[in-house]
Amino acid sequence: MGFHWVAKTEKYRNPKPQQEKRCSPVTKHASCLELITQAITNLIPLRFVVRTPHQTH
């Protein structure tokens, strides 16, 4: 079991509406893989991977 804080420290400009947005230097996929790897290392049996709606965007 675990969780990650998402630090949106990088900025980029959305080309269409010309708005400045923030993004995380670590992708959602990379953080999810890290959590799954840690669960396997700790011998936690995984049948399903549960993600919150906040992680789907």
N, C-alpha and C positions, 0 to 999 in steps of 0.2 A: 504494500500500500504506500502511496506517496502522492505528492502533488508538486507542481512547479509554479513559482511566481512568474508572471509574464512581465518582463521589463521592456517597455516600448521606448527604447532609447534612441533609435535611429529615425531620421525624418526623410521623407521623400515627397515629391510633388506629383499629384494625380494629374496626368496630362489633359484630360478632357475638361473638367471644371476648373482646373488650375487651383486646386486646394492643396494645402500642405497637410500631410498625414503622418502618423507615427507608425513604426513597425518594430518588431522584435528582431534582434540579431540571430536568435535561435528559432528555427522553424517549428511549427506544431508537430510535424512528422518526427523531427529529431528528438524533441522532448518526450513524445509518446514512446519512441523506441528505447530511450534511456530508462523510462519507467518500467517497461516490459522486461528489459534486460536485467534491471535490478530485482524485479520480482522473481525471475527465473534463478538468479544468483542466490537469492534468499530462500529458495525452494518453496515459494508460495504457489500452490496449484492454481493454474489459470484455466478457466473454462470459457469465460467471456471477458472481453475488454469493455469496460463501461466508460463512456465519455460523457461529459456534461454538455448541454447545448452550447455553452460558451466556447467550447473547443471546436465546434463544427464550422465556425465562420472564419 
